[in-house]
Amino acid sequence: MKTTNTFHAYLNSEDTELNESSTFSEMKNIFKNNTRVLFSEKTNPMTKKSGLKITVDDVYNISAYFDSGSNVEQDFSDIQDEPNRSSNKRLRVIFSDDPNNDFDDIVVILLDYMTKLKDVVVYSPTQEKIVFDASKETP
């Protein structure tokens, strides 16, 4: 059975520097000297929204999408229980099935990037839980 892993990075709504362009640019920059990694634009077949496609070794695909608006706010509200906290921006990263863990290095690098975003909450719909909350980390 093939399974994908998805992570949502809910971002600080007030941070105007975090947007689709800046996050995709940073992701590309992380791998700029990695000849295994190629980037292209991808369109989500369901939403018709464009995103970033990351292809590793010509066989492994990762899709990244940047969402914003009231749907994101509602999703964030549904996953956490702090009423004074909100987010209306998220970076969604979808990792293809990797049964032999051949691409764990790439996954770890991208998850590390996501956890370092300012005031981020990283949620795994696959695991149905918050896997990282910057507000709960000690400096």
N, C-alpha and C positions, 0 to 999 in steps of 0.2 A: 504494500500500500504506500503510495506516495503522499508525503505530507510536506507542506510548506510551513515555514515559521515566519510569523509577522510580528513586528514591533512598532508601536506607536510612540513617538516622542512628543508629548504635549508641551508646548512652549509658552513662555511668559507672553501674555497678550500685549503687554506694554513695551516689549522689546522690539522697536521698529527695525533694528538691524537684522533680525532673523526673519527671512522670507524665503520664498522658493529659490530665487536667484542666488542668494548668499549661501543657503544650505547646500544646494547642488554644486555650487562653485567650490565650497569647502570639501565636499566629498570627492570631487575630481582632483583637487589639490593633494589630498591625502595619498592618492595613488598615481600622482603625476610621473613618478620614476619607475613605476611597476609595469613592465612590459606584458604581464599576464592579463592586465585589465584594460578593457575597451569600454567606451561610453557612447551611448546613442540616445535619441529621444524615443519614448514609448508612449503610446496612447492606451489608456485603460479602456478595454472593450465595453465595459458596463457604463462608465461615467463619461466617456469620451474626453477625459481630462488628460493632458499631457504630463509626462513624468520623465524620470531619468532611468535608463536601462543600463545596468552594469553587467558586462559579460566577462567571465574569468575563464581563461584557457579555452575559449571558443565553445565551452559546453555548459558552464554554470551561469545562471542568470539571477540577478537581483533587480527588483524594481523599487523605485522610490517615488513617492508622490507627496506633494505639499497641499494640505487642505486647510481651509479657514472658514469661519462663519458659525452660524447658530447650530448646525449639525455637530460640529466639533465641540462646541460648548456643551451641548447636551450629552455627548459621549463622555466628555471629561467628568461631568457631574455624575454620570452613572457609575463610573469606576472608582470614585473616591468620595469620602464622606466629610470633607471640610467645607462647610457652606460659604466661607469667606474667600474661597480660592476658586479661580476660574482660568480657563484657557480657551481661546478661540482659534488657535493655530496648532497644527500638528504635522510632523514629518512621519509618513508611513513607509516602512521598509519591509519588503516581502522577499524572503529568501527561498529559492527553489529547494526541492528535496535534495538531500546530500547524504544518502544512506551509508557511505563509507567515510564520512567526515573529511573528505578531501579538501574542503574549502573552509575549514574552521578558522584558519588564519584570517581570511577576509571577513568572515562574520564577526570575529572578535574585534578586529580593527574598527568596523562600522559601529558595533555596539559601544565600544569605547568612545568613539566620536559622539554618539548620541548621549551618553551619560555625562559628557563634559559640556553640553549645551547649558547655558545659564538658566537656573531655576526649573530645570526639566523634570518631568515625570515620565518614565518609560513604562509602558504597559504592554503586556503580551496577551493578545486575544487568543493565541494558541493555548496558553497556560491559564488564561482568564485571571490574571493577577498583575499587580504592579510589581515590576522587577527592580526598579530603581526610582528613588524619590530624592532629588537634590536637597529638599528642605529637611530631610531626616539624616543627612550625612553630616559628619563632624568635620570642621575645617582642618 
